[in-house]
Amino acid sequence: MAMRRPPRGRPAPPRGPRTNQRIRVKQVRCIDEEGKMLGVMDTADALAIASQKGLDLVEIAPDQRPPVCRIMDFGKFKYEQKKKDQASKKKQHQSQVKEVRVRPKIAEHDVMVKVRKAREFLAEGDRVQINCLFRGREMAHKELGIKVMQEVFQHLQDIARVEREPHLEGRRMVMLIAKK
């Protein structure tokens, strides 16, 4: 796959904070590597201090006047930021809608199996859609489908709440529940 090139005449916009020679302002508010405030100084002086210590001058608050810059190892800073981002992504859980299917003539033990599975989904933080599927003449007895769905919810009401009441969509009845 070919790399995208910036349009002619204009350089690509920089990614991340400005560092070293890319800082174009006359004066900056400088912080050293220990976090001690050095005060407002010329950018050239701040760059000299940073290069003397073998570190980079990184603009951390460009919207301030004068901009705030910190003397640090920029490569190490980027590495730590990447690790923090990965750790926060690992902790996130995307909530999904899981489906549990029942039938109007389902047996009691089968209902309990479906309830146990729905309880697992709710414990993981997912929402559960309970579908009751009707075939043939079962459509004449929608009250049996509602009864089964209410029975499933009765077993889950200690940890769940109804997000959408049972309603008919063609030949299936749908009910949505979520964790309390």
N, C-alpha and C positions, 0 to 999 in steps of 0.2 A: 504494500500500500504506500503510495507516495505521500511525502510530508507536505503539509500546506505551507505555502510561502506567504509572507505578508505582502500587501499590495505595494506596487512600485512607488518609490518616492518617500515612503514612510517606514520607519523601523517598526518591528513588532513591539507591542506594548510589553513593558517589563512585568514579570510575574513575581509576586512577593514584595517584600520591603526593599527600598533602595539601599545599596551598600557602597561604601568607599567612594570611588570616583563618580558614581551616579548621583550622589547628593550634590545638588546644584545651588543651594542657598548659601548666603554669605556667612551667617552665624547659626550656630546650633546650641541647644541646651544639652550638655554632655553628662553621661553617667558612666562610671568606670565599671570594670568587670565584677567588682564586689558589690555593686549597687550604690556606691557612694556618689553623691551629686558633685560634679566638678564645676558646674555653673555654665553661664552663657559664654561661648568663645567662638573664635573664627573657625570655620570648617577645616581650613588648612592645618590649624594647630591641633584640632581633634584628630584629624587623619594622621598627623605626625606622631601623636601619642599612641594611637592604635597600632601603627606600623612598627613603632619602637618596641611594643610589647608582643609583636607577632600576631596581632588579632585584627578583626575587622571593625569598621564603624558602621553600625546598622541603624537606619531610621525606624524608630518604633512608634512614633506618634507624628505623622506628617502633617496632620491638620492643625497642630498647635503652632503658635507664633512666639518665639522661634521653634522650629521642629525639634522634638526630643530624639537624641541619638544615643545609642549605647555601644560601648566597646565590648565585643564578645567574639567568640569563635563561631562564625556564621554557619559553617558546615555542621558543627555539633548542635547548634540551635535548630537547624532544619531537621536533623536526625531525631532530636527529642520531640519536635512538633509532630513528625510523622508517626512516632511511637504512640504519642498521646491520642492522635486521631484514630489509629488502629484500635487502641484500647477502648475508646468511646464507641466505635462502631461495633466492637465485639459485645459490648454490654447492651446495645440496642436490640429490641425485638420488634419486628414488623408484625403488627396485629393482622391476622388473616381470618377469613370466614371459613370455618370448617363445617362439613355437612354430615348430618346423621339422618339416615333414611329409616322410616318406619312404615308399616302397613296397617290398615284398619283392623285386620284380624291377627295381629301379632301376639305371640304367647307372652306370658308374664316373665319368664326367664329371659327371653329375647329383649324385652323392654329393659331389664336390669343391665344386660350387656351394653345396650345402647346408652343407657344412663352413665355407666362407668366410663365409657369412651368419651362422652360429652363432658364429664367431670374432668377428665385429663386435659381436654382441649381448653376448658375454662381456666384450669390451673396454670396453663402455659400463657395465658393472657389473650387467647384467641376468642373470637365470637363464634357462636354455634348456630347454624341454620338447621332447624328440624323440618324435614320434608316428609309428608305423608302422601304416598303414592296410591292412587285409586285406579282400579282396572274394571272394565265392563260395568256390571250393574252395581258395583260398590259406590258409584257416583250418587245413587239414590239415598245412600246412608252417610251423608257428610258428618252427621253428629258422632259417628263412631271414630272418624278421623280426629275430630276436635277432642273427643274423650281421651284418645291415645296420647295426643300431644299434651293435653293438660296433665295426664298421668306422668309423662316424662318430666314436665316442668315441676310437678309436685316434689319429685325426688331431688331436683336441683335447686329449689327455691332458697335453700340456706346459703348458696354461694352465687346465685344468678338472679338476674332481673330480665323481664320481658322488654325487648327493644322494639319489636314489631309483633303485634297480635296476629293470631292465625288468620290467614286469608287465602282464598282460592285463586290459583293461577292455572287455568286449564284443567288438567287432570291431577294436579297435585296441590296440596295445601302446605303453605309455608309459614313458619314462625321463626323469629330471630331472637336469640337470647345472648346476653353478655354478662361478664363478671360484675358483681356488685361493686 
